[in-house]
Structure formats: C-alpha cells, structure tokens
Amino acid sequence: MELFVIRHTEVNNPDNLCYGNFDIPLKDNYKLKSKRLFLNLPENLDQIYSSPSKRCTDLLISQHKKFIKKKELQELNFGDWEGKKWDQIDQIELSFWMEDYVNRSPKNGEKMIDLFNRVIRFTYSIYHLSLDKVLFVTHSGVIRAILSEALEIDLNDIFKIDVIHDEIYRFEIDFSEKAKIKFLDRKNIKTKQIRKQIV
C-alpha cells in the first residue's frame, strides 16, 4: 500500500495562539494551495482520511473530495492551553512539559507518546482494507509520528524534523515479513524537488 500524507495549508494566526484541537482558520489562499497539492497527488486515490479539524476538512471540501474523518489523525491535544496565546500560558507548566513532552501532557491534554500510538495503530490498521493508494490530510505532529516510526527516530528528537505545508510525504506500508512503514520520499510542490532523505 502506498500512503501519501500532507499537512493542511497555512493558518491565519496573527495572535500566536496555541492550537492543536482548537479550530483556527486557514489563510485566504488555501483553495489555490489545496489545488496545487492535488495536482501533485495521484488521481486514482482509493481513499482519503482526514483529521476532523476544520483546517483539514476545509481543504478537502474546497477541492470537492470525498473523505472519511478520523480522530486518530488529529493534532496533539494541548488541553487547557488550547486557544491561548503562547505567552499567556504558565511558563513553569510550559517548561515542565517541554522537558519531557513525550511522557508528559499539558494540563488536561495529551502526551506525545499517546499521539504516536493512536496514529501508528490506525496507520497499520488500514493495510487490511486492500487499498492501493491512500491519502492522509493531517497535521505536523501526526506526520512526525509517522516519520518517527518509518525512520526509527526517537520521539524526543522529532521536533528536529521540519514539517512544512507545501510538501507531500510518501510511504509504503508493508506486511511481507512484519508490519513496517517505509519512508519513500518527500516532494516540495513549489520547487518540484523530490528528496529521499528527511534531514
């Protein structure tokens, strides 16, 4: 199975709000950007799965695409920090979380390890549907989780991976020996450059 993964287009966030599950609007150019993304994706996608977040579903609706919402593809839940300005979040709480974001969560939020587990469990589960080409429309945290699994990158190092808006990540899900997600390449739709390495 070939898996394509894209991040939603840029958001309109002039107040620098913390957003994971918090709905924040896309910038006005999202329809044009979404069109460019789909011009660089296969036409014969068997299924599209999307995060329920409006910034992902708006992208798909603008291109008249049929899709299935999956909460497993949502961004990290920042709990009580959602919708707050980053500089208004208690800095002691923020520092405590950042020291071990893999195993700690924002207050009433989600740990990175929990995001990783839900994303990878869902990704492997779709293999048994016998689909050839699948698209995920999702978020940077989810993409980093898939890259972590595919490239065996420690979750403590995943924020060293730059996940931008104008790229298409391509993977293969393989069960020939044991369950494995293989990273194939990433395509920048602006430059048309295709890279087989992440860093």
KOLGUKE-471598 format. One record per atom (N, C-alpha, C): residue number from 1; residue in one letter; atom name; x, y, z. Coordinates in steps of 0.02 Angstrom, whole numbers, plus 32768, in hexadecimal, padded with zeros to 4 digits. Atoms other than C-alpha are relative to their C-alpha. Layout:
<nodes>
     i   aa   at      X      Y      Z
   NUM    a   CA      X      Y      Z
...
</nodes>
This chain:
<nodes>
     i   aa   at      X      Y      Z
     1    m    N   802A   7FC4   8000
     1    m   CA   8000   8000   8000
     1    m    C   802C   803F   8000
     2    e    N   7FDD   7FC0   8004
     2    e   CA   803D   80AD   7FD1
     2    e    C   7FD8   8034   8027
     3    l    N   8020   7FCF   7FD5
     3    l   CA   8017   8134   8051
     3    l    C   801D   8045   7FF3
     4    f    N   7FEC   7FBB   800A
     4    f   CA   801D   81EE   8029
     4    f    C   7FE6   8028   803C
     5    v    N   8013   7FDA   7FC5
     5    v   CA   8019   8269   80BA
     5    v    C   8010   804A   7FF4
     6    i    N   7FF5   7FB8   8007
     6    i   CA   8002   8325   80B3
     6    i    C   7FE8   8024   803F
     7    r    N   8015   7FD4   7FCA
     7    r   CA   7FF4   83AE   8133
     7    r    C   7FD0   8033   7FE3
     8    h    N   802D   7FCA   8016
     8    h   CA   7F66   842C   8128
     8    h    C   8029   803E   7FEC
     9    t    N   7FDE   7FC3   8016
     9    t   CA   7F92   84D4   80D9
     9    t    C   8007   8030   803C
    10    e    N   7FF0   7FD2   7FCA
    10    e   CA   7FCB   856A   8140
    10    e    C   7FC1   801C   8022
    11    v    N   8038   7FE5   7FD9
    11    v   CA   7F5A   85AC   81CA
    11    v    C   8008   804B   800A
    12    n    N   8001   7FB8   7FF1
    12    n   CA   7F29   865E   81F2
    12    n    C   8003   8007   804D
    13    n    N   7FF5   7FFF   7FB7
    13    n   CA   7F73   8673   82A1
    13    n    C   8029   803C   8015
    14    p    N   7FD8   7FC4   7FF0
    14    p   CA   7FA9   8728   82BB
    14    p    C   800D   8009   804A
    15    d    N   7FF8   7FF8   7FB8
    15    d   CA   7F95   8719   8378
    15    d    C   802C   7FCA   8020
    16    n    N   7FD4   8035   7FE8
    16    n   CA   800B   8683   8385
    16    n    C   7FDE   7FD5   8036
    17    l    N   8025   802A   7FD2
    17    l   CA   7F89   8614   83D7
    17    l    C   801B   7FB9   7FFF
    18    c    N   7FF1   8047   7FFB
    18    c   CA   7FAB   8564   8413
    18    c    C   7FC4   7FDA   7FE1
    19    y    N   8038   8026   801E
    19    y   CA   7F45   84F0   83A5
    19    y    C   8016   7FB9   7FEF
    20    g    N   7FF8   8046   8011
    20    g   CA   7F3B   8435   839A
    20    g    C   7FBD   7FE8   7FE7
    21    n    N   8046   800E   8012
    21    n   CA   7E84   8404   839E
    21    n    C   7FD7   803F   7FF8
    22    f    N   8023   7FC0   8007
    22    f   CA   7E53   84BB   83A4
    22    f    C   7FFA   8011   7FB6
    23    d    N   800B   7FF0   8046
    23    d   CA   7E05   84EE   82FF
    23    d    C   8018   8047   7FF1
    24    i    N   7FE4   7FC0   8015
    24    i   CA   7E65   857A   82AC
    24    i    C   7FFB   8003   7FB4
    25    p    N   800D   7FFE   8048
    25    p   CA   7E3F   85B9   81FC
    25    p    C   8040   7FFD   7FD6
    26    l    N   7FC9   7FFF   8030
    26    l   CA   7EAD   859F   8165
    26    l    C   8008   8045   7FE2
    27    k    N   7FF6   7FC1   8024
    27    k   CA   7EF9   8632   8109
    27    k    C   7FD5   7FFF   7FC0
    28    d    N   802F   7FF9   8038
    28    d   CA   7E91   8674   8078
    28    d    C   8015   7FDC   7FC1
    29    n    N   7FE7   801F   803F
    29    n   CA   7F00   8622   7FF4
    29    n    C   7FFA   7FB3   8002
    30    y    N   7FFF   8049   7FF7
    30    y   CA   7ED5   8571   802F
    30    y    C   7FE2   7FDA   7FC4
    31    k    N   801E   8024   803A
    31    k   CA   7E6A   8546   7F96
    31    k    C   8034   7FF7   7FC9
    32    l    N   7FCB   8005   8033
    32    l   CA   7EF9   856C   7F1E
    32    l    C   8036   7FCF   8016
    33    k    N   7FCC   802D   7FE7
    33    k   CA   7F77   8512   7F8C
    33    k    C   7FE8   7FB7   7FFF
    34    s    N   801C   8043   7FFF
    34    s   CA   7F03   847C   7F9D
    34    s    C   7FFE   7FE3   7FB9
    35    k    N   8001   8016   8046
    35    k   CA   7EEF   8473   7EE1
    35    k    C   8045   7FE9   7FE9
    36    r    N   7FBB   8012   8013
    36    r   CA   7FAC   8471   7ECA
    36    r    C   8015   7FBE   801F
    37    l    N   7FF0   8040   7FDF
    37    l   CA   7FBD   83E4   7F48
    37    l    C   7FE2   7FC6   7FD9
    38    f    N   8022   8038   8022
    38    f   CA   7F3E   8378   7EEC
    38    f    C   8019   7FF7   7FB9
    39    l    N   7FE2   8008   8043
    39    l   CA   7F8F   839B   7E44
    39    l    C   8040   7FD6   8004
    40    n    N   7FC2   8026   7FF6
    40    n   CA   8029   8345   7E8D
    40    n    C   7FF4   7FBD   8022
    41    l    N   8013   8040   7FE2
    41    l   CA   7FCA   82B0   7ED5
    41    l    C   7FE2   7FD3   7FCA
    42    p    N   801F   802C   8031
    42    p   CA   7F8E   8216   7E77
    42    p    C   7FB5   800D   7FFA
    43    e    N   8048   7FF6   800B
    43    e   CA   7EE1   8226   7E2A
    43    e    C   7FD8   7FC4   801A
    44    n    N   8023   803F   7FF0
    44    n   CA   7EB7   8172   7E55
    44    n    C   8008   7FEB   8049
    45    l    N   7FFE   8011   7FB9
    45    l   CA   7EB8   817C   7F12
    45    l    C   7FC4   7FD5   8012
    46    d    N   8036   802D   7FED
    46    d   CA   7E52   80EF   7F5C
    46    d    C   7FD8   801B   803B
    47    q    N   8022   7FE6   7FC5
    47    q   CA   7E2A   8147   7FFF
    47    q    C   8026   803C   801B
    48    i    N   7FE3   7FC6   7FDE
    48    i   CA   7E47   81ED   8056
    48    i    C   7FE7   8001   8047
    49    y    N   8011   7FFA   7FB9
    49    y   CA   7E4B   81F6   8113
    49    y    C   8019   8045   8018
    50    s    N   7FEF   7FBD   7FE9
    50    s   CA   7E4A   829F   8169
    50    s    C   7FF8   8007   804B
    51    s    N   800D   7FE8   7FBD
    51    s   CA   7E5F   82E6   8215
    51    s    C   7FBD   8024   8000
    52    p    N   803F   7FDC   7FFD
    52    p   CA   7DB6   8329   824E
    52    p    C   8007   804C   8006
    53    s    N   7FF6   7FB8   7FF8
    53    s   CA   7E04   83D5   8268
    53    s    C   7FEC   8025   7FC0
    54    k    N   801B   7FDA   8039
    54    k   CA   7DB6   8459   81F9
    54    k    C   8037   8016   7FD0
    55    r    N   7FCA   7FEA   802C
    55    r   CA   7E5F   8490   81B6
    55    r    C   8015   7FC8   7FD0
    56    c    N   7FF4   8037   802F
    56    c   CA   7E6E   83E3   8166
    56    c    C   7FC3   7FF3   7FD3
    57    t    N   803C   800F   8028
    57    t   CA   7DBB   83C6   812F
    57    t    C   7FEF   8038   7FCF
    58    d    N   800C   7FC8   802E
    58    d   CA   7DAB   8475   80E3
    58    d    C   8029   7FF8   7FC0
    59    l    N   7FD3   800B   8039
    59    l   CA   7E3E   844B   8072
    59    l    C   7FE0   7FCE   7FCF
    60    l    N   801E   8035   802A
    60    l   CA   7DE6   83AE   8032
    60    l    C   7FBE   8016   7FE2
    61    i    N   8040   7FE8   8019
    61    i   CA   7D3B   83FD   8022
    61    i    C   8009   8031   7FC6
    62    s    N   7FF3   7FCF   8035
    62    s   CA   7D85   8488   7FB8
    62    s    C   8011   7FDF   7FBE
    63    q    N   7FED   8024   803D
    63    q   CA   7DC2   8405   7F3C
    63    q    C   7FCC   7FC9   7FEF
    64    h    N   8038   802E   800D
    64    h   CA   7D1D   83A3   7F40
    64    h    C   8015   7FB7   8006
    65    k    N   7FE7   8044   7FF6
    65    k   CA   7D71   8307   7F85
    65    k    C   7FD5   7FDC   8035
    66    k    N   8022   802A   7FCF
    66    k   CA   7D19   8279   7FDF
    66    k    C   8034   7FE7   8032
    67    f    N   7FCF   8014   7FCD
    67    f   CA   7D6D   824C   8083
    67    f    C   7FDD   7FE5   803D
    68    i    N   8018   801B   7FC1
    68    i   CA   7D58   81F4   8129
    68    i    C   8026   8022   8039
    69    k    N   7FDF   7FE1   7FC6
    69    k   CA   7D7B   8251   81CB
    69    k    C   8018   7FCB   8031
    70    k    N   7FE5   802E   7FCF
    70    k   CA   7DEB   81F7   8246
    70    k    C   8021   8028   8038
    71    k    N   7FE4   7FDB   7FC7
    71    k   CA   7E0D   823B   82F3
    71    k    C   8048   7FEB   800F
    72    e    N   7FBB   8016   7FF6
    72    e   CA   7EAD   81D5   82F5
    72    e    C   8033   802D   7FDD
    73    l    N   7FD4   7FD5   8027
    73    l   CA   7EF5   8254   827A
    73    l    C   8000   8048   8019
    74    q    N   8000   7FBD   7FE3
    74    q   CA   7ED6   82EB   82EA
    74    q    C   8046   8012   801B
    75    e    N   7FC2   7FE7   7FE2
    75    e   CA   7F64   8357   8328
    75    e    C   8001   7FF2   804B
    76    l    N   7FFA   8008   7FB8
    76    l   CA   7FA5   834A   83D9
    76    l    C   7FCD   802C   8024
    77    n    N   802F   7FDA   7FD8
    77    n   CA   7F22   8380   8458
    77    n    C   8026   8025   8037
    78    f    N   7FDC   7FD7   7FCE
    78    f   CA   7F6A   8410   84BD
    78    f    C   7FD6   8010   803D
    79    g    N   8028   7FF9   7FC4
    79    g   CA   7EDF   8408   853E
    79    g    C   7FED   8048   8010
    80    d    N   8013   7FBD   7FE9
    80    d   CA   7EC9   84A8   85A3
    80    d    C   8025   8038   7FDB
    81    w    N   7FDA   7FCD   8024
    81    w   CA   7F47   8502   8535
    81    w    C   7FE0   8012   7FBD
    82    e    N   801E   7FF5   8042
    82    e   CA   7EDB   84F6   8499
    82    e    C   7FE0   8045   7FFB
    83    g    N   801E   7FBF   800E
    83    g   CA   7EAF   85A1   8451
    83    g    C   801E   8039   8027
    84    k    N   7FDF   7FCA   7FDA
    84    k   CA   7F1F   8601   84C9
    84    k    C   803F   8017   7FDA
    85    k    N   7FC0   7FE8   801B
    85    k   CA   7FB0   866F   8493
    85    k    C   8039   7FDB   8024
    86    w    N   7FC8   8026   7FE2
    86    w   CA   8054   8613   84AF
    86    w    C   801E   8026   803B
    87    d    N   7FE0   7FDA   7FC9
    87    d   CA   8095   86A3   851C
    87    d    C   7FD1   8009   803C
    88    q    N   802E   7FFE   7FC7
    88    q   CA   7FF9   8696   858B
    88    q    C   7FFC   7FBE   8025
    89    i    N   7FFE   8041   7FDF
    89    i   CA   8019   85E0   85B6
    89    i    C   8032   8002   8038
    90    d    N   7FD3   8002   7FC7
    90    d   CA   8067   85C3   8660
    90    d    C   8043   7FE4   7FEC
    91    q    N   7FBE   8013   8019
    91    q   CA   8120   85BC   863A
    91    q    C   8020   7FC6   8027
    92    i    N   7FE7   8039   7FD9
    92    i   CA   8146   8542   86C6
    92    i    C   7FE2   7FBF   7FE6
    93    e    N   8022   803A   801C
    93    e   CA   80C4   84C8   8683
    93    e    C   801C   7FF0   7FBB
    94    l    N   7FE7   800A   8044
    94    l   CA   8105   84E2   85D3
    94    l    C   8046   7FE2   8001
    95    s    N   7FBC   801A   7FFB
    95    s   CA   81BA   84C3   8604
    95    s    C   8000   7FB8   8018
    96    f    N   8005   8044   7FE5
    96    f   CA   818A   8427   8667
    96    f    C   7FEC   7FD0   7FC8
    97    w    N   8016   802A   8038
    97    w   CA   8130   83E1   85CE
    97    w    C   8038   7FF7   7FCC
    98    m    N   7FCD   8002   8034
    98    m   CA   81BD   840C   8556
    98    m    C   803C   7FD5   8014
    99    e    N   7FC9   802A   7FE9
    99    e   CA   823B   83AF   85C2
    99    e    C   7FF6   7FB6   7FED
   100    d    N   8010   8046   8012
   100    d   CA   81E2   830B   8596
   100    d    C   7FBB   7FFD   7FE0
   101    y    N   8042   7FFD   8021
   101    y   CA   8155   832B   851A
   101    y    C   7FE8   7FBB   7FE8
   102    v    N   8014   8044   8015
   102    v   CA   8158   8272   84E9
   102    v    C   7FD4   7FE0   8035
   103    n    N   8023   8023   7FCA
   103    n   CA   811B   8237   8593
   103    n    C   7FD8   802D   802E
   104    r    N   8028   7FD2   7FD9
   104    r   CA   80CC   82D4   85DB
   104    r    C   7FCE   8023   7FD2
   105    s    N   8033   7FDE   8028
   105    s   CA   8030   832F   85A2
   105    s    C   7FF3   8045   801B
   106    p    N   801C   7FC2   7FE5
   106    p   CA   7FF1   83E1   85AD
   106    p    C   7FC5   7FEF   802D
   107    k    N   8038   800E   7FD3
   107    k   CA   7F6C   83EE   8634
   107    k    C   7FC2   7FEE   7FD9
   108    n    N   803C   801B   8022
   108    n   CA   7ED6   8387   85FA
   108    n    C   800C   7FF4   7FB5
   109    g    N   7FEF   800C   8046
   109    g   CA   7F33   8368   8557
   109    g    C   801A   7FBA   7FF3
   110    e    N   7FEA   8041   8019
   110    e   CA   7F8D   82DA   84FF
   110    e    C   804C   7FFC   7FFF
   111    k    N   7FB9   800E   8006
   111    k   CA   803A   828E   8508
   111    k    C   8012   7FF1   7FB7
   112    m    N   7FE9   8010   8044
   112    m   CA   80A0   827E   8468
   112    m    C   7FFF   7FB4   7FF4
   113    i    N   8000   8048   8009
   113    i   CA   80AF   81C3   8486
   113    i    C   7FBA   7FE6   7FF1
   114    d    N   8045   8014   800E
   114    d   CA   7FF1   81B6   8485
   114    d    C   7FEC   8012   7FB9
   115    l    N   800C   7FEE   8046
   115    l   CA   7FE7   8216   83E1
   115    l    C   8022   7FCC   7FD2
   116    f    N   7FDB   8030   8028
   116    f   CA   806C   81A3   8399
   116    f    C   7FDB   7FBD   7FFC
   117    n    N   8021   8042   7FFE
   117    n   CA   8010   8105   83CF
   117    n    C   7FC0   8000   7FD8
   118    r    N   803F   8000   8026
   118    r   CA   7F68   8139   8388
   118    r    C   800A   8007   7FB6
   119    v    N   7FF2   7FF6   8047
   119    v   CA   7FB1   8172   82E3
   119    v    C   801B   7FC1   7FE0
   120    i    N   7FE0   803C   801E
   120    i   CA   801D   80D8   82C5
   120    i    C   7FD0   7FC5   8001
   121    r    N   8032   8036   7FFE
   121    r   CA   7F94   8060   82FC
   121    r    C   7FCF   8006   7FC7
   122    f    N   802F   7FF5   8038
   122    f   CA   7F1B   80AE   827F
   122    f    C   8022   7FF5   7FBD
   123    t    N   7FDD   8007   8040
   123    t   CA   7F9D   80B4   81F4
   123    t    C   8008   7FB7   7FED
   124    y    N   7FF9   8048   800F
   124    y   CA   7FC0   7FFA   8201
   124    y    C   7FBC   7FDF   7FF3
   125    s    N   8042   8020   8006
   125    s   CA   7F06   7FD2   820F
   125    s    C   7FE3   8004   7FBA
   126    i    N   801F   7FF8   8042
   126    i   CA   7EDB   8012   8161
   126    i    C   801E   7FD1   7FCC
   127    y    N   7FE1   802E   8030
   127    y   CA   7F52   7F97   810D
   127    y    C   7FD1   7FC7   7FEE
   128    h    N   802B   803A   800B
   128    h   CA   7ED1   7F0D   811F
   128    h    C   7FC2   8010   7FD7
   129    l    N   8039   7FED   802B
   129    l   CA   7E53   7F6F   80B6
   129    l    C   800F   7FF5   7FB7
   130    s    N   7FEB   8010   8045
   130    s   CA   7EB3   7F3D   8019
   130    s    C   7FF9   803C   7FD1
   131    l    N   7FFF   7FC4   8029
   131    l   CA   7EC5   7FEE   7FD8
   131    l    C   8045   8009   7FE3
   132    d    N   7FBE   7FF6   801F
   132    d   CA   7F51   801F   7F61
   132    d    C   801E   8044   8010
   133    k    N   7FE8   7FBC   7FF5
   133    k   CA   7F5E   80DC   7F78
   133    k    C   7FD2   8025   8030
   134    v    N   8026   7FE0   7FCB
   134    v   CA   7F27   8139   8013
   134    v    C   8020   8044   8010
   135    l    N   7FE8   7FBD   7FED
   135    l   CA   7F34   81F0   8047
   135    l    C   7FE9   8010   8047
   136    f    N   8010   7FE3   7FBF
   136    f   CA   7F3B   8237   80F8
   136    f    C   8006   804C   7FF9
   137    v    N   7FFC   7FB7   7FFA
   137    v   CA   7F13   82F0   810D
   137    v    C   8000   800F   804B
   138    t    N   7FF6   7FFF   7FB8
   138    t   CA   7F54   831D   81B8
   138    t    C   802C   803A   8016
   139    h    N   7FDB   7FCB   7FDE
   139    h   CA   7FCD   8380   8225
   139    h    C   8049   7FED   8009
   140    s    N   7FB8   800C   7FFB
   140    s   CA   8086   8393   8247
   140    s    C   8011   7FCB   8035
   141    g    N   7FF2   8031   7FCC
   141    g   CA   8081   832D   82E9
   141    g    C   7FF3   7FB9   7FE8
   142    v    N   8010   8042   801B
   142    v   CA   802F   829B   8290
   142    v    C   8034   7FEA   7FCD
   143    i    N   7FCC   8010   8032
   143    i   CA   80AB   82A2   8200
   143    i    C   8041   7FEE   8022
   144    r    N   7FC3   8011   7FDB
   144    r   CA   813B   82A3   827B
   144    r    C   7FFB   7FBB   8020
   145    a    N   8009   8043   7FE2
   145    a   CA   80F2   8209   82D0
   145    a    C   800B   7FC9   7FCC
   146    i    N   7FF7   8032   8035
   146    i   CA   80EB   81AA   822B
   146    i    C   8049   7FFC   7FEB
   147    l    N   7FB9   8000   8012
   147    l   CA   819C   81E0   81FF
   147    l    C   802A   7FDE   8037
   148    s    N   7FDD   8020   7FC9
   148    s   CA   81D6   81A9   82AC
   148    s    C   7FFD   7FB4   7FFA
   149    e    N   8008   8048   8008
   149    e   CA   8190   80FB   828E
   149    e    C   8027   7FE7   7FC3
   150    a    N   7FE2   8017   803E
   150    a   CA   81CF   80EF   81DB
   150    a    C   804C   8002   8002
   151    l    N   7FB8   7FF6   8001
   151    l   CA   827F   812E   81FC
   151    l    C   8021   7FEE   8043
   152    e    N   7FE7   8013   7FBE
   152    e   CA   8291   80EF   82AF
   152    e    C   8023   803B   8023
   153    i    N   7FE8   7FC4   7FDF
   153    i   CA   82AB   819F   82F0
   153    i    C   7FE1   8003   8046
   154    d    N   8019   7FFA   7FBC
   154    d   CA   829B   81B2   83AC
   154    d    C   7FCF   803B   8005
   155    l    N   8032   7FCB   7FF9
   155    l   CA   8201   8217   83DB
   155    l    C   801C   803F   8020
   156    n    N   7FE0   7FC5   7FE2
   156    n   CA   8271   828A   8440
   156    n    C   8023   802C   7FCD
   157    d    N   7FDC   7FDB   8034
   157    d   CA   82C3   82C0   839D
   157    d    C   7FD3   8016   7FC6
   158    i    N   802A   7FF5   803C
   158    i   CA   822B   82D5   832C
   158    i    C   7FF6   804A   7FF0
   159    f    N   8009   7FB9   8010
   159    f   CA   8222   8392   833C
   159    f    C   803D   801D   7FDC
   160    k    N   7FC8   7FED   802B
   160    k   CA   82C9   8398   82E3
   160    k    C   7FEC   7FF8   7FB6
   161    i    N   8019   800A   8044
   161    i   CA   8264   8364   8249
   161    i    C   7FD4   803B   7FEE
   162    d    N   8027   7FC7   8017
   162    d   CA   8221   83FA   81EA
   162    d    C   7FC8   7FE8   7FD3
   163    v    N   803A   8016   8028
   163    v   CA   8171   83D3   81AB
   163    v    C   7FDD   803F   7FE6
   164    i    N   801C   7FC3   801D
   164    i   CA   8139   845B   8133
   164    i    C   7FBE   7FF2   7FDC
   165    h    N   8043   8007   801C
   165    h   CA   8094   847C   80DC
   165    h    C   7FFF   7FEB   7FB7
   166    d    N   8002   800A   8048
   166    d   CA   80C5   8469   8027
   166    d    C   8023   7FBF   7FEA
   167    e    N   7FDF   803F   8011
   167    e   CA   8107   83B7   802A
   167    e    C   7FD0   7FC5   8004
   168    i    N   8026   803F   8000
   168    i   CA   80C0   830C   8005
   168    i    C   8030   7FC9   8016
   169    y    N   7FD7   8037   7FE6
   169    y   CA   8107   827C   806A
   169    y    C   7FE4   7FBE   7FE7
   170    r    N   8016   8040   801D
   170    r   CA   8101   81CF   801C
   170    r    C   801F   7FC6   8025
   171    f    N   7FEA   803B   7FD9
   171    f   CA   810B   812B   807A
   171    f    C   7FE5   7FC1   7FDF
   172    e    N   801B   8041   8013
   172    e   CA   80F1   8073   805B
   172    e    C   7FF1   7FDA   8041
   173    i    N   8010   802B   7FC7
   173    i   CA   8097   8004   80D9
   173    i    C   8009   7FB8   7FE8
   174    d    N   7FEB   8043   8016
   174    d   CA   80DF   7F55   80CE
   174    d    C   7FF6   7FCD   8038
   175    f    N   800A   8036   7FD0
   175    f   CA   80AB   7EB5   8125
   175    f    C   8021   7FC0   7FE8
   176    s    N   7FE3   803C   801D
   176    s   CA   8118   7E3C   80C1
   176    s    C   8024   7FD5   8034
   177    e    N   7FDF   8025   7FCA
   177    e   CA   8180   7E0B   8159
   177    e    C   7FE0   8013   8043
   178    k    N   8023   7FE6   7FC5
   178    k   CA   8143   7E77   81E9
   178    k    C   7FE7   8045   7FEE
   179    a    N   801D   7FBE   800F
   179    a   CA   80DD   7F16   81F0
   179    a    C   8036   8035   7FFE
   180    k    N   7FCC   7FCD   8008
   180    k   CA   8148   7FA4   81AF
   180    k    C   7FE6   8039   7FD5
   181    i    N   800C   7FC4   8029
   181    i   CA   812F   8056   8173
   181    i    C   8043   8015   7FE4
   182    k    N   7FC2   7FEC   8020
   182    k   CA   81B5   8085   80F6
   182    k    C   7FF9   8046   7FE2
   183    f    N   7FFF   7FBE   801E
   183    f   CA   81DD   8139   80CB
   183    f    C   801E   7FFB   7FBA
   184    l    N   7FE8   8002   8045
   184    l   CA   81F0   814C   800E
   184    l    C   801F   8043   7FEB
   185    d    N   7FE5   7FBE   8013
   185    d   CA   8204   8207   7FED
   185    d    C   7FD0   8037   8016
   186    r    N   8029   7FC5   7FF3
   186    r   CA   81C4   82B7   8007
   186    r    C   8007   802E   7FC3
   187    k    N   8000   7FD4   803B
   187    k   CA   8193   832C   7F78
   187    k    C   7FEB   8046   8014
   188    n    N   8012   7FBA   7FF5
   188    n   CA   8195   83E8   7F86
   188    n    C   7FDB   8019   7FC2
   189    i    N   8029   7FEE   803A
   189    i   CA   8109   8428   7F16
   189    i    C   8013   8044   7FE3
   190    k    N   7FE9   7FC0   801B
   190    k   CA   8159   84D3   7F04
   190    k    C   803C   7FF7   7FD3
   191    t    N   7FC1   8008   8025
   191    t   CA   8205   849C   7ECB
   191    t    C   7FFF   7FC2   7FD3
   192    k    N   8005   8040   8023
   192    k   CA   81CE   83F1   7E87
   192    k    C   8039   7FD0   8013
   193    q    N   7FC9   802A   7FE9
   193    q   CA   8264   83AA   7EE3
   193    q    C   7FE6   7FC4   8027
   194    i    N   8011   803E   7FDD
   194    i   CA   8253   82F6   7F1D
   194    i    C   803D   7FE9   8026
   195    r    N   7FC7   8015   7FD6
   195    r   CA   82C1   82C2   7FAE
   195    r    C   7FF0   7FBD   8021
   196    k    N   8008   8041   7FE1
   196    k   CA   82DA   8213   7FF0
   196    k    C   801B   7FFE   8048
   197    q    N   7FE9   7FFA   7FBC
   197    q   CA   8320   8252   8094
   197    q    C   7FD9   8037   8024
   198    i    N   8024   7FCE   7FD9
   198    i   CA   82D1   82B4   8120
   198    i    C   802D   8039   8016
   199    v    N   7FD2   7FCB   7FEA
   199    v   CA   836A   8312   815F
   199    v    C   803D   8000   7FD3
</nodes>
